């Protein structure tokens, strides 16, 4: 049973149609459209053995709560994120800027793995910020079906309002706004939910909500750090742990972040949004329960069994156990 988001029903519909065209027998894949009502009905159904969910933490938590009474059910939940790109002191600046642009603004920041935070070593911050903002100003935003555009609109008006509220929150929390993004309402953008990038610089504090909560839009914070230990501490200071990119030429730094950060998918000298389908896809903390998705979902939806056959005339046990019975048979 496949229930796509009520915000993207056409995508789910097309996927099922392609399965049909590929020759899948009727009834193998069943499509259900709707809001939370049919979704919750499916989760409450005791005949459902596996639930695979991608979406917000609040909905994923609800699914896990409803599934707790189903003793034999598997729930694989991939939820929110506050991903980051860490730009180390030895980073190649052009590579760092490109990785940050793709991580923060591709698909207008509407990926669970999109980077809402760019952590930059303090000695590089001024140069990085200048290049990053200049590059963001040049991004082509428009019809996503036009290959010359870098990204398209956000999904709907409610999303626009949410993103703008976080832009305002950043200001209230003391951000230095470097690029004041907002609604694009003229020309080709007049009939869509288009937003230009919002970029700001802010010092890390655990009380700052705009650098801890998922925005899901073109909203990116530049946060300075002193050394690698400081960067790992800042990166981990959220409720999420999904995706991470490290820009560095130092293999010791790469290994340090690999071992010290809370994440499910890590990248070096790459954007943090480029998961390949043959790799595990999932996170820790509020980002998910660690189950893989993409190709790894086979493991989540498969019930493994063991079947051992003795073709000999004697019983020989594993782990060196003896089957001899004192006094013999009978």
N, C-alpha and C positions, 0 to 999 in steps of 0.2 A: 504494500500500500504506500503510495507516494502522495504527500500533501505539501505542495509548494507554498511559499509565503503568499498571503493574500495581496501583498504589494507587487508581486511579480508572477501573476498567474499565467501570462502568455509564455514565459520561459519554460515553466513546468509543462504546459500543454504541448509545446513543441518537442520537448525531450521525449515525452511519451509517444508522440506521433512518429518520431524517428525510430524508437524501439519497435513500433508496429511495422514500419517500413523494412526494418532489418529482419523481420520474420518471427519475432517473439510470439509464442502462442497466446491466444486470448486468455486473460485471467492471471498471467504470470506477473504483470505489472498493472496495478489498478490506480487510477488517478482520482483524488478527492480534492475539490476546491472548497474554500471557505475560510472563515476566521478561526478564532480560538475554540468555537463550539464543536465543530467536527474534529478538530485536533485533540481536544480533551477527551472526546468520546472514544477516539482511537486509543489514547493512552490508558483510559480506564478499562478497556476491553481485556479481560483475562486471557483471551486467546492470542494476544500479541506477545510473542516471546522476546523480540528484540526491538528497541526503539533507537533510531539513529537521528540525532537532532543537531542542527546548526542554527544558531541565533543568539538571542540575548541571554545574559545570565539569569534574569528573573524567570524567563520561560523555561530555561533548562533546569533551574532549581525546582520549579513546579512539576516538571515531568519526572524528576528523580523522586520527589516526595510522593507523587501518585503511584510510582512504580515500586515503592518500598514494600508494599504488601504482596507483590508478585514475586514469590521466592525464587522462581527460576528465570526471571527476566534479566536481560542484559540491556543497559542503557549506555550508549556511547554519545556523549554530549560535547560538542565543540562550541564554546560560547564567546564571551567578549575578550577584549584585549586593550592594552595600552603599550603597543610595541614601540621599540626604539632602535635608532641607529646610533652607535657609539663611534665617534670620530676621534681616534687616538692622536697623540702628539706627533707621530711619525707618518700620519696618513697622507696619501697623495690627494691633494686638495681637489683637483678636478674630478677624480673618481668619487671622492666623498660627496661632493655637491650633486653629481649625477645620481648616486645611490640614494641620497636623501630626497631629491626631487621625485624620483620614481616611487620611493617608499611612502612619501607623504601625500602626493597629489595624483598619482595614477588612479583612475576610476574615481576621481574626486575624493579620495580618502575613504571610500566606502567598501573597505575590505576589513575582515576581522584582523588581518595582519598588518594593516596600514600603520605607518609610524606617526603617532601624534607627538612624539618627542625625538629630538635630535640632540644627543649629549655630545658636547664638543670640548676638547681640551682647552683650557683657558688661554693658552698661548696662541691657539689658532682661531679663537672665536671671532675676532674682528674681521680677519680676512675671509673666514668661512661665511660669516653672516653677509658680508658685502656681496660675495659671489652668489650665494644661495638666493638672496632677495633679487638680485639682478636677473638671474636665470628664471626665477618664478614669474617675474614681470613679463617675460617673453613667451610664456606658455600659451599655446593656442587652445582655447576652450570653446567648444561648440558641439555640433551634431556628432555624436559618437560613431555614427556610421561613415563619417568622413575621415579617411585615413590620415589626412593632414592635421587633424586635431589631436592634441595630447590627451584630453579628457573631455567628458561630457557633463551633464547636469547632475545634481543630487536627485534623489528618487521622488520626493514630493514636498509639498509646502510645509507639512509638519516637520520634516527633516531640516528644511531651511530655517524654520523658527528655532529648532533645537540648536543648530550650529551657531546661529547668530547670538543666542543666549549665552553660549560658551565663549564667544568672542567678547561679549560684554563682561562676562565673569572674569576673563583674563585681565581686562583693564582694571576691574575693581580689586583684583588680587595683586596689583602692582606691576603688571607686565609693561615692558617697553615695546610698543607696537612698531615693528619694522616695515610691515606691509599690511595696510588696512584693507583687507578683503571684505567683500560684501556682495549683495545682489547685483547681477548683471541684467539689465532690463531693456536695453536698446537693441534695435536691429534684429539680427537673427536670435538674440537671447530673450526677446520680449515675451515669447510664449513658452518658456521653459523655466525650470528651477535651477538657474545657473548661479554659481557663486565663484568669485575669484579667491585666490589663496589668502589666508590670514596667517601672518608670521609674526612671532613676538619673541623677545628675549626675557628670561625670568630666572632668578636664582631659585635653586631647589629648597623647598621647605615642605615638610610632611603635611602641613595644614593647607597647602595650595591644591584646590580641587581640580583646576583646569589641567594640571599635569598628572593627575591620578585617575581621572574618570574618562571613559571612552566617549569621544565626540562623534565619530563616524562621519567625517567631512573634511574639507580642506582647511584644517586648523592645526598648525604645527608650532610647537614650542622649541626654542633653542635654549639649552640649559648648560652652563659651563661646569666643568669639573676639574679638580686639581691633579689627580693621578688615577691610576686604574682602580685602586681600591675604592676611591670616592665614586667613580663611575659605576662600579658594580653595586655599591650601596644605593645610589640614586635609581639605577635601573630596577632594582628589586623592590623599591619602595612604592609599590602599587598592589592592588588586590589581584592583579592578573599576571600571567606568565605564558605568553603564546609564542611570540616571534622576536628575534633579535638579530641585528647585523652589526658586525665589527669591521671598521675600516682601519687596517694596520698592516705594516710590513714585518712586524715583530711576531714570530711564531710563539714566543713566550706569552705575549699579551693575548694572542688568540686563544691559547690554552687556558690562560687565567680566566677569561670571560666564559669559556666553555664550561669550566668547572664551578665557577662561583655564581653564575646568574641562573635565575629561575625562568626556564623557557621550554618550549617543546620543539621549536625549529630554530636553528642558528645558521647564520651565513657569515662568510668573511669576504670582504671586498665585493659585496653584492648588495642589492636592495633586500629588504626583509619581507618582500611579498612574493617571491618567486618559487613557491613550493612545487616540486615535480611530483607527478601522480604516483610514481613508484616508491615514494618515501613516506614515512609516517607523518600524519598531519594531526596535531593535537597539542594541548598545553597542560599547564598545572595551575593550581590555585583556582580562581574563579574563571579561568579560561577553559576549563574542562576537566574531565576525569582521567585523562591520560590515554584513552583508547585512540587508536589510529583511525584515520579516514583515508579517502582516496583509495589506492589499490590495497592498502592495509586493512580495509573494511572486511575483506574476506575472513580475516581472523575473528572479527567481532561477530559476524553473522553465522559462523560455523561452530557447531557443537562437536567437539572432538571426542572420540571414544577409543578404547583399546580393545583388541581382540587377539588373544594369544592361544596358539594351538601347539600341543605336544604331539609330535609324530614318532616319538620313541616309545619304548616299552617300560621305561623307568621314569620316575618323577624327579626332575632336577630343578631346584628352586633358584630364583634370583637372589642376589645379595648374600650368597653363600649359605643359605638356610638349609638345614638337613630335613629330610622327610623320613628318616629311619625311625621306626617305632619299636621300642624295646620289646623283645619277645616275638617280634615278627607278626605277620598278618594272622588273623584268626586266633 
